[in-house]
Every structure is written in structure tokens, then in C-alpha cells.
Amino acid sequence: MRARRATRSETRRRAASDPLRKTRWQVRQSVAEAVKQAVEAGAAESQNAFVERALIRELRELRRRRVYDAYAQAAADPVFMADMRSTTAAFAATAADGLARGEE
């Protein structure tokens, strides 16, 4: 039994400024077959859409890791952390400004 196809809102949207480009990547046969089966089960409207969505998810994860690595580097930098503590202290009075007594 074949599962439903993706709805129109689930299909790939293509901006004129970001046209499709044919690539020549290779994947293992087992991966290609798993993608085909996933699409046949209704996971995406096409194999291309399925693979593109997976690549986008992976690229987002790489960007997220880079940001968190930068946070970790900053947290390990004593000069940066001293500057952050100083800035936080300088804004403490401003952040509390306007609070009624007892809300601090």
C-alpha cells in the first residue's frame, strides 16, 4: 500500500534567485534505495526534495555547532568574560530601573 504524497505546502519552493542546480554526487546504493522507499512511503514529493531537505537540516546543524563552538571559545577567554561581567554590572542599575521596590 502506497502512502499519501506530500501536500502542495510541503513541496519545495524555489526562488528565482536560487534556481535548481544539477549535481553529480554519489551515495551508496543502500542509501539511494532507502531514499526511494521513503519517498514511495510519502516522506517527500520526490527523491530530490527528500535529499534537499536532509542536506538543509545538516547544514543548519553545522551552523548551530559553529555558533556554540564560538560561545565555548568566548566563555574560555578570561578577558572576554571580564568584559562581559563589567558590561552586565554596568547595565544592572538600568535593568532594575523602573521596578517597584521589592521586585528586584
N, C-alpha and C positions, 0 to 999 in steps of 0.2 A: 504494500500500500504506500502510495506516494504522499508525502506531507505537503501542506499548502506552500505556495510560493510567497515570497516576500511581498508586502503591500507596496504601493507606489511611494508612500512616505519612507519606506525602508530602503528604497533603491538609491544607488549612487547619484549624487548630484554633481554636476560638472559645470564649473565656472568657465567662461570663455577665456579668462586669464590663466586658467590652469587646465589646459587640454590634456586628453589622454595621450600616453606615450607607450608605444610597444617596447617591451624589454625582452632580454634574452637570458633570463635567469634560469637556472636549473634547480630542481628539487628532486629528492629521492622519489622513486616510483611509489613507494608506500605512502608518502605524504600526498602526492598528487591524487592517488586513489582515495585517500581519506577526505581530501577536499571535495572531490567529485561526489562521494557518498553524502557528505554534509550538505552540499547544495541540493542533491536529489531529495534529501530529507527536509528541505525547506529552510535551511540556515541562512541562505542568501539567494538573491535572484540569479547569480551567476558565479562561476568559479573566480572570475576576475574581481567581482565585488567582494567575495569572501576573503580572498588573499589581500586585497587593498585594505580592507577593514582590519585584518590581523596585523599588517605592516604599520598602519597608523597607530594601532594600540601599542605596538612595540616601540615605535618612535617616541610616543608620549612618555612611555616608561623610561626610556633613555634620558629624555629631557628632565623628567622628575628626579632621576638619580643624580644628574649633574647638579641640579639646584640643591639637593640635600647634601651632596658632597661639598659644595661651596659653603653651605651653612656649617658643616662639620669643621671645615678648614678655618672659617671665621671664628668659631667657638674655641678653637685651639690656639688662636692668636691672642696673646695676653695684651698687646697694645690695642687691638680692636675691641676686646672685651672691656678694657678700662675705659675706652672712649664711649662704649655703649652704656656702661654704668653711669658715667658722668652725664651723658645726654638724658638718660632715664631720670636721674636725680634732678636735673635742671627742669624737666617737664612735670615732676611730681606736684609742685605747687600749682601749676596750670591745670593739671588733670583734676586736682581737688577743688579748684576754684569753682564756685557756684554750687557746691554741695552744701546742703544744710548741715548744721552741727550734728554730729552723731552718725553721719553717713560715711565718714571717711574710713 
